Amino acid sequence: MQKFAFLNYAIVSLSVFCLFFTACVSDNGVSSSDKKTLQNTSREFQYNYRLLYYYYVDQDKYLGEPQDYVDKVDMQKMYEKEIPWDYYDLYYMYAMMNDNFTYYVDASRAYSLLNSLRQSDELTGAGFRLDSLAFPDKFIIQKVTKNSPADRAGLKAGDEIVEIEGVAPTNETVFRRLAVASKGETITYTIKRDSTRITIPVVIDSYLSPTVELSFYDSIPVIKISEFVANTSNDSGTYGEFVQYLRETEKYKATIIDLRDNGGGDGDQCKAMTRALLSKGDTAIGIIETKADTIRKRQAFDTTFEINTADGIAKDRYFVFLSNNNTASCSELMIAGVVSNKKYPIVGSVSYGKGIGQTRWITPSFSIASITSMKVIDKDRNSYHKYGIEPDFSIQDNDLILATAAELAKEMKFKRIAGYGKTNTGHFAKQAVAQDTMPGFYLLPEEYRKKFE
């Protein structure tokens, strides 16, 4: 699932919310003629208006006066979509911000969305994968997902499954039929390990999927990163999975990192992974972030560069990056942070071009406010936002992409010469809706909309 997000989280207590709210209620930065309108709205509306005023990077272009968002929507349409009536104006206000990534999700929908952004997909099963290519006539376990039921039961990579519930699987179809079970049920596997037969019962349960996979192409390690999240099968999230595979492949001098179809995720995770590939003193990335100047009643900006204070564990390895049009946000941050320092090549197609980041607030009503509050720049203060990152080798065919990347990895000579895109990718064209049409929540990227419709 593509998330197209570079996220920071501002999960704070209601006491802090009340302090922020009180500080702004008399000196809120809006004109005096609009204070009456703002004061006549709900506490939730007032809080969110001020969030946008102080933190939305384009508030000077798109944030109007409070009355511009009150009683503007088609109430019948909102009712048909089962949006609670007291959130109508909020959804409309966020929809008018001209930014699919600045949006509002009310409390009835907030919990499931927040979980989807902070953890990998939840799966139900045993949690292992067979090596069908190398052993087509046997059932050899290729990988056991960490913290899965199979892992907890003691199954290991290399184990050969010879019986399921006392029955020998004669082919893949029989294997799959024997291995069907619901959550809470037990499947008993008989395995052969170092010529010893062992019977291991596995209780089927839910577990978090991995977000990083290791494979090999023409003897070159390929590390595929599907998303960046804090909670995965590894206790340290995507970063922990990534570091594990870097250590497992440390004898290799070159590695391919596949970020195709990775829409981003947790900013702390991808920044830590970027630093793992850089040397001491390298600048991983720069972030321009909005700040609330409540004294002067205005929006302020702060620029921070993240500089490596120590050598990364893979600083001397040669990397080749793979990207495509769905490589977005945190994935682009990682690529830009590494190649601007190390000049490693990129193979594939131009990236999505999302050089912005969002902060998420839990509001007083326990809803979620996602606001674009950050802009990403590289060590030279250049931005790829709206234009993406150009590959050095523009290739569409998957086999040719991998073959080219492997050849580059073997030679370890090519230095990046391409830069950022020259053509607007079109992902951030004007999209704000007109009055009386569906607001905020329905401007979410498609993968979010599907969760709640």
N, C-alpha and C positions, 0 to 999 in steps of 0.2 A: 504494500500500500504506500503510495507516494504522499508525503505530507507537506512538501514544499515549505519547510519552516526552519527558521533559526530562532530559537526561543530562549528567553530568560523568564524566570518565574518570580513573581512578587506575591508570595502567599504569606499574608500577615494577619495579625489578630484584629478583631473588631475594635479594640481599644485604639490601635494605631489608625484605623480608618476614621474613628471619631475625632482624633486629633487633627488629621488632615482635613476632615470635613469642617471642623470648627475654625481652623486657621483660614479657611477659604471663604467662609460664609459671609464675611463682611468685606474682605479684600479679595475678590474673586477674579479680577481681571476683565470683567465684562462691563459694558457701559451702564451708567446709572439708569438709563431708560429701560434696560432689559432686566434689571434686578427684580422688579415685581413679577415678571413672567417666570424667571428662574425660581423665585421663592414660592410661587404657586404650583410648582411641579413637585413630584415625589422626591423624597430623599435620594432614592436610587438614581433618578434622572439627574439631579443636581451633582451627585458624586461623579457620574459618568461624563457629564458635560465638562467638569473641571479636569478629569483625567485627560480628555481629548485636548482641552485648552493648553495644558502644561506638557503633555507627553507626545502627542501625535506629531510626527515630523513635518507634515504638510498642513497643519492646522491653519496657517496663515492663508492658504489657498482655498481650503474647502470647508473649514468650520465657520458656520454662520452664527447668527444670534439665537438664543434659546427658543424664541417664538417661531423660528423657521422649522422647528421639528415637532411642534405640539399640535395634535389633532389634524394631522395631514394624511394619514393612511386610510385606505379602504378597509373599514372595520369588518365588513362581511368576509373579505378575502383572508384577513387575519384569523377570523373565527374558524373558517373552513380549514385552515392549516393548523388549528389547535394551538395557536400562540396565546398565552395568558393575556387577558385584556390590559393589565397594568404594565405590560412591557411593550406595547405597540409603539409608543413614541421613541423608546430606546432603540428598537430595531431600525426604525426609520432613520434616526440620527446617524447611526453607524453606517447604514447603507449609503448615505450621502457623502461619506468620506473618500470616495473614489479609490478605494483600496480593498481588494478582496481579503487581505490579511489583517485588516482592522475591522473587527466585528464583535458582536455581542451574542452571548448564548445564555438564555435564562436558566434559573436554578433547576428546572425540571429536566434539562438536557445537559447541564454542565458536568456532572460527575462522569458520565460515560466518555465525553469528549476529553476531559482532563486525563483520564486513565489511558486513552488511546494515544495521547501525545507523550506520556511519560514512561510507557512500557511497551515492549514488543508484543506481537500478537500472542494471545493465549491459545494453546493447543491442548487437545485431549488425546491421550494415547500412551504408548509405552515410552516413546522418545528415543528410538534408534533408527539408523539407516543402514540398509544392506549394500554391499559392494557387488552389485549385479554385473557390472562391466568386467571387472577382473575375475570374478568367479560366477559365471552364468549358470553353472550346474550345481552350485552349492549356495548355502544361505549364511554367508560370512558377514558379520557386523562390521561395517566400515567406520561408523561413528556413533557414539552415544552422547546425546545432548546432556550437558551439565545440568544437574539439579532436576532431571526428569525422573519419572518412575523407574525407568531402566537403570539409570545411574544410581539411584538410591537402593535398588535391589541388588546391584553388583555386577550387572552385565558390562562387558568391556569390548572395545574395538578388537577385532581379531577372533572373537568367539564364533564358533560355527554352531548354528542352531540345527539340531538333528531331530528334535521332536517338539511338538506343541500339544500339550495336554495328552501326552503319551502316544501321539500319532505322528508318524514321519511324513513331512510334507514332500510330495513327489514332484511338484512344480510350483510355480509362482502363484497360480490361481488357488491351489489347495492351501498354500501358505497363508494367503490373505484371508481365506475363509476361516481357517483355524484361529487366526489372530484377531478376529472381530470380538470386541467386548465393549461394554459401556463403563462409564466412570464409576469407580468403586468395585468393579468386578476384578477377579484375579485370573491372569493367564500364566500357566506354568510352562516354562521353557526348559528343555533339556539341551544343554550345550556341551560342545567338546572344546576343552581348553588345554593345550599342551598334552594331548592324547588322554586327558582325564575327562570323564563324563560328570557333569554337575547339573543338578536340577535347581532352577531358580524361579520362584514365584514372583510375578510382577503385578502389583495392584495398579490398575489403570486410573490415572488422575490427570488433572490439568497441570500444565507447566508453561513457562514462558519460552518462546522460540528464540533461537540464536539470531543475531543480526549480522554476523560475520562468518564467512565460509572460506575454507582453504581448499584449493585444488591445484593441479599442475598442468601446464601446457608446454609440451616440448621441453620438459625437465625444468621449467621456470615456475616458481611459486606464483599463484594468482590468489590474491586476497580480495574477496568480494564483500563489500560493505553495503547492506541493503538500507539501513537507516541509522540514525544516532539517537539512542534513548538511554536513560539512566537505569532502567530496570529491564534486564534481559535474563537469559539462562545463566549468565555470569553475574556474580554479586557486585562487580564493578561496572556493569553495563557494557555498552558497545566498546568503550575504551578497554575494559578488561579482556574482552574477547580478542580485540585487535592486538594488544600487547602479547597475549598468549601465543598467537600465531607468528608474531614477529620473533619471539623467542624460539619457537619450534623450527623456524626457517633461518636462524641466525648464521648457519654455515653457508648460506647462499649469498652471493655478492650482489645479486639483482633480483627485484621482485616487481610484479605487476599488481597495481591497485585498481580494482574495478569499481568505479562509482557510478556506472550507468544505472539509470532509473532510481537513483537515490535522491529523494526530495528533501533531505535535510533532517532536522530534529533539534536535539538538545545542544545548545551552544557550548556548554562546558565540556561535553564529551568530545565534540569535534575539535575544539581548540587544544585539548590535551593530546589528542591523537596527532594533530599537526606538529606539536612540539616534540613528539617522539621521533620525528624524522629530521629534525633540525639540529644545528650545532649551537653551542653556547654563544650568546650574543646575537643570534639571528632574530629578526622581528617576525613573529608568527602572523600577526594581523593587527590592523587598527580598527577601532570602533568609535564612531561619532555618535554620542548618545544624548538624548534630550534630558534635561533636568528641570525641576520646578523651582523657579525663583519667585517665591511667594512674597518676598519683601518688596521687590520691584513690580510684582504682578505681571510676570512675563515668562516666556519659555527661554531656557538657557541651553547651551550645548557644551558637552565635555568630550574631548578627544583623548583616547587612551590607546597606546601601543603596547602589545603584549610581547615582551622580549624574553627569549630563553635565558634562564639563569644557570642552566646546566646543559650538558650535552644530552641529546635524545638517544634512546637505546639503539636506534637504527640510523644515526647521523652519517655513517660512512657507506651505507648501502645505496645502490643505484636503483631508482624507481621509475617506472613508466605508468602513467595514469590513463585510464580509459574513461571517456565521458560521452554523453549524448544529450539530446534536447531536454531530457528529464533530470539531468544532473543539476540540482538546484540548491540554493541557500547554503546550509552547512557544508555540503559536498563541494560547492564552489569556494567557500571559505578555505577549506582544507587544501584544495588544489592551488588556489592563489597564494596561500601562505607558504606552501612548500616550493612551488616552481619559481616564485619571485626571488627566492633565495638560492635555490639549488639548480635552477634551469633544466629540470628534468622534462622529458617530452610528454605530450598528450596525444593520444590517438582516439579517433572517433569523430564526433560532430560537436558543433558549438553548444555550449551549455545553456541552461534556461535563462540566466541573467537576473537572478534574485540577490541583489547586493544590499538587502535590508533585513532587519531583524525585529522581532516583536517581544514585548513584555506582556505577560498575562497577569491580571489582577483578579483575585477573588473579591467581589464587591460586597457591600453590606447585606445584599439579599442572597448571598452565596451563588451569584451568577458569575460568569467569566467575561471579562473584558480583555480582548486581544487588541493591542495597539502597536502599530509600527512606530518604534521609538529609537531605532538604531540604523545607521548606515555603515557599511563595511568598506574599508579601503585597505590596499596593500601597503607594504613598507615604504613605497614611493608615493603614497597618497593617491594612487590611481584607483578608480572604481570600475567594476564590470557590470554595474546595475543597468538593467534594461538591454544590455548588449551581449552579455555572456562572455565566456572565455573561449577563444579560438583554439582548435587543436593544431598541432604541428603537422599531423597527417590526417586529412579529412577523408574518412572511410566509413561506409555504411554497412558493408557486408561483415557479419560477425566473425566468420572464419578468417577473413583477411585482416580484420582488426587484431585478433589474437595472434595471428602469424607475424604481423608487423611489429606488434608489441614485444613478442618473444625475441625477434631478431634484434630489436633495439636493446633489449635487456642483455642479450648475450654479448653484444659489441660494447655496450656501456660507454659510448663515445659521443652520442648526439647530445647537443645542448639546445635547449629551447630557443626558437627564434620568433615564434608567433606571439601575438599579444592578446588584447581583448577585442571583442567583436566590433565591427564597423557598421553593422545594420541592426536597427532596433528589432528585438525579437518579437515585439507586439504583445508581450504578456502583461504589460502595464499601461495599455491604452486607456483612455477615459471610459469608465464603466459605471459611474454613479447613476442611480436610477432616477427617473422623474417622479414627481409627486403622484401619490395615489397608486403606485405600483408596489410590488412586494419588497420589503426592506431587508436590511442587514443579514440576518441568518441565511437568507436564500441567495446571498452573494458569496457564500463560502465556497471554496474549491469543491469540485464534484465529490471527492472522496469523503468530505465531511457531510455534505448534504445527504448522501446515501445513508448515513448513520441514523438520521432522525426523521426521514420522510417515510 
